[in-house]
């Protein structure tokens, strides 16, 4: 098991990357071409108490913050929230070009008493893993880079009572553009997304065909997402963009489909069917079934007798 380090301050990352101290204790834009990690960096794991927004190319490492791989090669943005555990591994596919890009580090204390202090939590992409990152066109990449540099210029200038709000406004604009680009990404990646939808359907089919659901219980959104190597929020957003339904709704649909099969083709009691599908209480099963079908399990069974 890799050692786990805890980076509490923006300055802690600067030290790890062999950089001079940050110009501002709570916010820093790092030129990735100047980063120099220690030789044992791939043996470390860490969690950090600050946000990181990355715009990077030709990085000689893989960042373990998830597993799913996509096939786009354009500029990549990553969003990492505080308290996430990460590690780096060697990237055998990196080309010979020098690493480049930017890392914006923002401690939550910088956002105190601003509009972003609470609203930053609404941006789901901070919960995404790096392999679910944002892929940009050259034009979009240039736009994001300009916003990052505007933030840097502001905190490098003489700090006054307007500085924090100006930086937060620039950051909010950057995040809103990222929201737009993520929505576009859900649309433009239809083939990969449909494949994930098909994988989910097969996963749920296999799960509910298992004979040990009495011990395993009902599948959770988190469990399903982990099997697909995606974050729960990303999976639900993806499914909503394709089908209009969340992951939980897909689980319920598959469950009801299996329940209907058992009710119409077996003589098992409602309680036996409920337990066989992973419910701890038959009443919970009956309530969900009626909510989804507008019939009780027994009423549904009668339509087949």
N, C-alpha and C positions, 0 to 999 in steps of 0.2 A: 504494500500500500504506500502511495506517495505521501510525503510529508504535507500537512495542511498548514499554510500560513494565513495570517489574518492581516489584511492591509486596511488600516483604519483611516489613513489620511491620503490625500492626493500625493503628498511628498513620498509616501511609501512606494508608490509605483515608480516615481522618478528614481528612487534609490535602486529598485530592482532593475530598471532599464539603463542604469549607469548614466543618468542625466543629472545636470545641475538642478538645484532646488527650484520649485515652481515660483513664478513671479507673483502669483496670488495663491494663498493657502487653500482656497476652496474651489478653484477652477483653473484648468490648464489645457491648452491645446498643444499636443505633442506632435512634432514632425516625425513620422514613423521611420524615416530614413536615418534618423540619428539614434534610434533605439539600439542598445547593445545588451542583450540578455546574458546572464552568466552561463557558463558552459553546461551546468547541470539543470537548466531551466526545465527540461522535459521530465525531470524527476520530482518536480514540485506540483502541488495543488494549492490553490488559494481562494479565499473569498474576500470580497472588498466591500467597503461601506460607502461607496460612491458609484454614481452612474458612469458608464463609458459608452460613447458613441464613436464608432470606428468607420473610417472610409479608407480601405487598404487594398493594395495590389502587390502581387508577387511575394506574399508572406511565406517564409520557409517553414512555417509551423501550421499544424492543424489545431484549432481551438476546440477542446472538448466541452461543449455546452449543448450537446444534442448529437444525433447520428444521421439524420436523413440527408442525402446528397442530391443536389440538383445539377442540371447540365448547362446553366448559363455561365458565360465567361466575362460578362461586363463588370463594371465597377461594383464593388460589394460594400454595403453598409451593414454594420452590426450594432445591436442595442443591448446593453447588459445592465440590469438593475442591481442595486445593492444586495448583498447577502447571497449571491449566486456562487456556487463552487465551480471552479474552472481549472483546467490544466492544458498544457501544450504538448503536442506530439510532432514528430518529424513529418514533413509533407513531401513525399517523393515526387509529386507532380509539379512542383514549383519550377519555373523556368530560370534562366541564368540572369535575368534582369534584376537590378537592385530593388529591394523592398521600398515601397513608397506609400504615402498616404498620411492620414491624420488620426489622432485619438483625442477626443474631447472628454476630459474627466471633470465631473461636476459633483461636488459633495452636496448632499441634501440640505445642509445648513445654509448653502448659498441661496437656496430657493425660499428660505424662511420669510414669511410675511409677503409672499408674492402670489400671483394667480396660479403659478405652476406648482406651488407647494402641495396642493391636493390634486389638481387636474392632471399632473404627470402620470398618475396611476391609471388614467383612462387609456393610455397608449399601450395597447396590448402587445406591440412588438417588443417592448422591454422584457416580456416573458418568453419571447421566441429564442430558439437556439441559433447558433451561428449558421447552421446549415439551412435555416429557414430565413436567411438574411435577405436584405433588399438589394435587388439587382438593378443597376442604373444605366441609362444611356449616357454617352459622353456629355451631352448637353445638361442632363440632370446632375451628373457628377460635378460638373463645373459650377452649377448653381449651388449645390450643397457646400462645395469647397469655399465659395465666396461667403456664404453665411458663417461658416466656421471661422474664416479669417476676420470677418467683421466682429465676431465675438472676441477674438484674440486682440484686435486693435483696441477695443473698448476697455478691456481689463488692463492692457498695457499703458493706456493713457492715464492721466491724473484722475484718480478715483474721486467722484463727487456724489452728491445725493441722487443724481440721475443714473449713475452707472449701472447699478444693479437692475433697474427696470428696463434699461435699454438692452442689456445683455439678455434678460429673460424674454423680452419681446423678440429678439433675434432667434433665441432658442425655440420659442413657441412657434415661430414661423418655420423653422427647420423641421420641427416635429410634425407640423400640419402638412408640409410638403411630403414628408415621409409617409404619413397616413394616406395621402392621395396615391403615392407610388405603390404602396402595399396593396391598395384596392385594385389598382391596375394589374399588379402581379397576380392576384387571384384570378383575374380574367384571362390574362395572356398565357398562363400556365395550365390551360385546360386539360391537356393530355396527361401530364403528371398528376394533376389533381384528381382526375377521373380514375386513374390507376389506384390512388390512395383510397378513393371511395369504394372501389371494387375489393381492395384488400380488407377494408373494414367490414364489408358485407361477408366476405369469406371467414374472417376472424370471428364474427359474431355467430355465423352458422356453425362453425366448428365448436365454439364455446357452448352453445345451447344444445349441441348434439352429444355433449359429454355426459357420461353417466354419474359423475361425482359432484354435481352442482349442489347437492345437499350439504356437502362439506365446503365447497368453494364459494358458494353464495353467488349473488348477482354480480355481473361485471360492472365495474365503475368506469366513469369517463377517464380517470387517471390511469387505470389499468389498461384500457384500450389504447390510449394515446402512447403509453410506454411501449406496448407491443408494436406500434407503428413507428416508433422512434420519433415522435412529434410531441410538442407541448400540448396540454389539454386545450388551452385557448386558441392556439393556432389551428388545431384540428377542427374545433367547433366553428371557427370563423370560415375555414375552408369549406366545410360541409354546408354551412348556411349560404355561401356564395354559389354552391352548385345545386343544392336541393331545397334551400329555404328552411332546413331543419338542423338543429344542434346535434351533437354527438349523443346526448342523453335521449333525444327523441328517436334517433336511429336505434339505440339499444332497446328502447321500449317497443319500437315497431317490430324488431326481430323477435323479441320476447313474445309479443302478442301473436305473431305469425306462428311461432312454435306452440303456443298455448292453444290456438285454434285447431292445429293439427292433432294435438293430444285429445282435445275435447270432442272432436268429430270422428276420431278413428280408434279410440281406446275406451275401455270401461273404467278407467281410473277415476277416483273421486276428485272433486275440486281441490280438496286439501292435498291429496297425493300429487296432483299436477303442480300445485303451488310449490310444494317442497322440492319436487323434482326439477323445478326451474330455478331454485336457489332462494326462494322466499322463506323467511323465518316464520311468518304468520300468513295463514291462508286469507285472512281478512284483507291484508295489504294487496295480495294478488287480485282478489275480487274487486277491490276498489279501483285499482289501476285498469283492470280489464274493462270495467263498466265505463270508466272515464274515456277510454280509447275507442270503445265499440258501441257505447250507449246501450249495452245489454250486459246482464250478469253472465257469468260463465254458464250457469244452468240454462238460462234463456237461450244462449247461443247454442248449447248442446241440443236443445229441443228442436231447433230448426233442422237438425240432421236426423231426427228420429221420426 
